[in-house]
Structures are given as structure tokens and as C-alpha cells.
Amino acid sequence: MPRITALAHRVPRLVPTFVPALPATQVSRAAAAGRWRLLPLLATVLLLAVPVGGLGLAGYTATPADLASVALACCCAVLLATGRRPPLSRRAALVLGAPVLAFAVATVTAADPVAALPGLLRLLQTFVVVPLCLVLLLRDARDFRLVAGALLLLALAQGAVGCWQYATGAGASYMGQNVRAVGTYGPLHIMGMAATVSHGLVTALCLGLAAPRRAPRWWRPVTLGCAALLALPLAVSFSRGAWLASGAAVLTVVLLAAFSSGRRARRTMLALLGAGVLLVGGAALGSGMVADRLSSIGDVTGTPDQSVVDRYAMWQAALGMWQDHPWTGTGPRGFAEHRDSYAPLALSAGSDIGGAGAAFQRQELLSPHNMYLLLLSELGLFGAATVVGCWAALLVLALRRLRRAGGGARAPGLVAVGLLVWQLVNFLYADIGGPTTVLTAVALGLTAWWALAAVEEWGPT
């Protein structure tokens, strides 16, 4: 009898279930109706294309994408309250909920908890609320591809603006010329376009490497072509951190796709990787500025430029804060408040910015440009270990599910792993802040859905 019962539980997975067939029009209408729930999520992504500017509230600037993310959270709350979405699994609740405790402890123990509240809200939005919304809203790989398509569309739009800025001299100031591509984010958010096109490049590459089973013939060449096109605005963003993160993500997803495919497919993918290396090398040779910027990556320990000196100085300040507040840190947004007490004399007064429609000005350096050191300085060892541990759990779970996936179901897995690898590497040279913080939250949400709530490999693809 126990063997019969065990077999009965396996029947739904082994034997297809037959249901009365519905007319194709009814099926398509039902599917379209189900996609309406994604509108707030798609709006959150696409509103990142709106030129920067927002509503200032208690020192916190809310962009249109931020406001859309609030609407997104409200929609998810309604779904949960009405029982139209099953509750989270214990694993998902643990991975997404553990950072809440870390953020709360750091806020309560801060010297001024009230002043830390805006930082707490930003951390919750980025690492908890928006990723949780994606886990709740996405139902299958089609939903995933729809959001990935919106992300790719955003990247193409920002990349086009960035290329135009570089070609016409309408970009941000770089080495005395207004040629740095910044998209619609402006010189105050110099890393915004680089992050956006990097996300789009990784997404397009993954969608091309693992096309859906019933994808049209144009799918692979178009997606791979988009990835190649986005390499140009990424190059003229002159962002060394984005270059390194993109290289790590591309190498990871190509190797994952290659060694899970047949010999012919493996050779093709490795050839694509080689072509990408040649493309990047050609871009570097074609532009003296790009070549100089690439060569400067190896000079950070020899004769670093002022930006690298400032970065090291802020890293030193962050480590000093952590040493004095080892367990719970200085509290959210505590780095900016304590920076002057810990920064060495080598730190400059600020970063000179201008161009792209903005007058010359000096931007104060208020973050260490390293997410891991920012977490240590503001959340302490307890908070940093909790948050980074959750990211590591997402990566392990995503890789495990990717190993079990098959066919077209691999595309969401590759995107999820690629975006998370990009984020983890980029966090060595950057932190959250600015309009693209919402983009970081969406990328983490895509990874969280795949790792914690995705359909199995026999689900819809």
C-alpha cells in the first residue's frame, strides 16, 4: 500500500493530464487578461527611461520609477489580501525576509534612528519589497521574458541616447571633452546608463543562447544582435566597473550555456565568446579614450588617477567606521554623516562633473563606491553577513535550478544567474543610489523568482 500511495503522488508528473480543449481565442484572451497584473511592473522598468528629476521627500528623491514601484507593491498587497496568490514558501520567506531584520537592527541602534529612516526605506525597496513583488507576480517563463523584454527595450533606448551623446559631443565631461555617454540620467548619475545597457546586454545574450522551444527563426539573431549593439554604448560609458562586471557575467553565462549543450552548440558559443572579445578589442583600438581607460584598470596600484585615489580613501573611511561600530554599523545613510571623521587627507573635495545639459559643478562623494564596504560601515558585520549570505543563497539556488532545467526553460535561468553575477561583481566598484536603484531591485527580483518560485522545467516556456 505505501508503494501504491507513493506512485499515486508521482502520477501528475509522469502522466500528462488531459483537460477539455478550449477554443484558441478563449485561451489567448485568458492569457492576455492574466498579463494585466504585470502592468505596474513593466511601468516600473520603462519609466527608468524618463529623464532624471523627481519629488523630494525628507532628503529622498523619488523618481517616476520609484513611484511606480510603490504602485507595484500596493498591487501585490491586494493580491495577497484577496488570496489570489498563494503565500511564499518557507525558503523564499527566509531568503527575502532575513535582510529586514538586519536593516531594522541597524536602524534602531543608529545614533539618530529618525535620520536613518529614509535609508531604511531605500534598503527595503531595493532588497526586499520589489524583489518580493516579482516573486509574487511572475507565474511562468513567458512572464519572465516579458519583463526581460522591457528591460532590453530600456537598455536599447538608453544606449541609443548614449551613442548619440558620444557621436555629437553632447555627453558628460570626460578628459576635457563632452563625450561620456550617460543616457537620460545626466552627469549627476554617471553610472546609470552603463548599468542599464549592461543589464540589457546580459539579458539579450542569455535570451539568444537559450531560445524558447517555439521561438521564431529571427529570435536568436535579433537577440544576439542586440547584445552586440549594446556593447558600443557600454564602451563609451567609460565605466571600468561596468566593463569588468559585464565581462564576468558574459563569461559565466556563455560557459554555462556551452557546457550544458552538445559539441556543435558548444563550439558555436565559444566562437561567439571569441567574437565578443575581438569586438571589444576592436572598439578599444578604434577609440584612444577607450583604450586609455582600459589600460588604466591595471594602473590602480601603480600610478592611479584621482578617481581611484578617492575610491581608496572612501574604502578606508568605510573600514574605519566598521572597526568602531563592528556589529550593527552606523545605521542606514550613516556613511555620509560620518565620512569626514574617518576619511584620510587624500580624499578630494568632490568629483568634477558637467556636460550633457548641466553646468560644471562639483559633486560631493557620499558613498564608498563598494556595496560590501557600505554594508559593513552602515549595517555592521551582522547586517552585512545576513544580506551577502542571502545573495549567496540566491546564486546557489539559481545554479541548482538551472542545472535541472531543460530546453527553452534555461533562458530565464541564464538571465537570472547572469544578472546576479553582474551585480555581485559590480558591487565591488559601486553601491546603490540614483535612479537605477530600482533597476537593481528588478534584477534581483528576476533572480529571486527563478531561484525561489519558478515553475519546474516541464512548466510553460
Buried (B, 14 or more C-beta within 10 A) or exposed (E): EEEEEEEEEEEEEEEEEEEEEEEEEEEEEEEEEEEEBBEBBBBBBBBBBBEBEBEEEEEBBEBBBBBBBBBBBEBBEEBBEEEEBEEBEEEBEEBBEBBBEBBBBBBEBBEEBEBBBBBBBBBBBBBBBBBBBBBBBBBBBBBBBBBBBBBBBBBBBBBBBBBBBBEEEBBBBBEEEBBBBBBBBBBBBBBBBBBBBBBBBBBBBBBBBBBBEEBEEEBBEBBBEBBBBBBBBBBBBBBBBBBBBBBBBBBBBBBBBBEBBEEEEBEBBBEBBEEBEEBBEEBBEEBEBBBEBBEBEEEBEEEBEEBBBBBBBBBBBBBBBBEEBEEBBBBBBBBBBBBEEBBEEEBEEEBEBBBBBBEEEEBEBEBBBBBBBBBBBBBBBBBBBBBBBBBEBBBEBBBEBBEEBEEBBBBBBBBBBBBBBBBBBBBBBBBBBBBBBBBBBBBBBBBBBBBBBBBEBEEEB
